[in-house]
Amino acid sequence: MSAPVLSIIILAVMFLLATVLPLNMGALAFVGAFLLGSVVLGMSTNDILANFPGGLFLTIVGVTYLFAIAQNNGTIDLLVRGAVRLVGSKVALIPWVMFSITAVITAVGALSPAAVAIIAPIALSFAAKHKINPLMMGMMVIHGAQAGGFSPIAVYGVTVNSIIARTELDANPMAIFLASFLFNLAIALVLFVVLGGGKLMTTPGGRLVEQAAEKRLSVSVGARAAGVTLQGSGSDISAAGVSAKGTSGSGTSSAAGPAPAGAPPASGARASMPQLITILGLIALAVISLGFKVDVGFVSITIAIVLALVSPAAQKGAVNKISWSTVLLICGMLTFVGVLEEAGTIAFVSGGVADLGMPLLAALLICYIGAIVSAFASSTAILAALIPLAVPFLATGEVGAVGVIAALAVASTIVDVSPFSTNGALVLANAPEDVDKDRFYKQILAYSGIVVAVGPAVAWLVMVVPGWM
């Protein structure tokens, strides 16, 4: 058996094991890289580890560490509370506030599951209080998280752009970000219209919206200060470093206690100095990284250390909230991909795709593979595996490389609405108390089926076929 064929079998077994068993795909990838590299190809361990993405490691650690401090010192709660206050009496805007704030959280570096775990309980409690369709509210949160997920300083965006940077393909980080943002925004608009958004336009809300926000957020802050953690499903939830309640509706008010030093101020209080500095730090991260092209990893970890010095209590436990599971996943997968390249697998697969003789059909096939696998496995893992495999095919110039990568990025992440993914499971776990959980599960399952069936084709049709990317 040739090395390329054997490596493909190893990759398939890795995905199968990571899907069926609670195993980290990155750990499996390190083992696969070692066995394939040393046993089959005769590579030294130094040659295998030369593929370890040190820069990406620093970036993910830096941005998730920074976000963990921002969550600990109450800056995220402050942003959510301020956004909800802007709603006033317009109940119809609540879903859009949740979409927007989740997009902002992921755009500045939070992992998608972390953002959904923070916002989903708040959003679905509003859905119960104001008779908003819970499916619409939950999906607005997930699509908001994916809308911001490919910003140049977000984990998804950094991962994809780092992979492209290692090739000879032209990189366009902003195009990929905007493609994902606009695509998810379009889906959110459709959901809003189809699932009763029009009726909400005439629903009075008034001060009740603000009061609900204050009560819900004060419970969230107090519970987190008391150490209440998420009781949800899926190993990625705890691994993402999130702290939220897996309950719905009223929350766990009895868990709230005296906030420790560095905890966010009570509802209605002004922003504390650490929170203001955190907001300035997040703005500085975007300006310095994007405007001056300084490495995101070094900038984010520098800002995080500054915040830790300003408020030492707020950074307590922040290192534990770094997404070590994702670090292991991405670094393991990219190390394995480097060994695949040495084995000739990438050229082998790309040659097979090119032999189809229909570049557009090949691009559509890649998008569907990404969507179907990602609905059950890790979106990050599938992106880390498929993009390098498609590079030689894209280098031929027969289709627009940026368009295909953008379509693959969208197709592989919009399916995170699946109840088998972390995000979908989080929404299901936080369903309002008066909602039939079995029926809600079937609704999410049906919606995710539609997304898997239609989403990749629409992304391909919009981003690849016209050839403008």
Beta strands, then each sheet from edge to edge (+ up, - down):
end
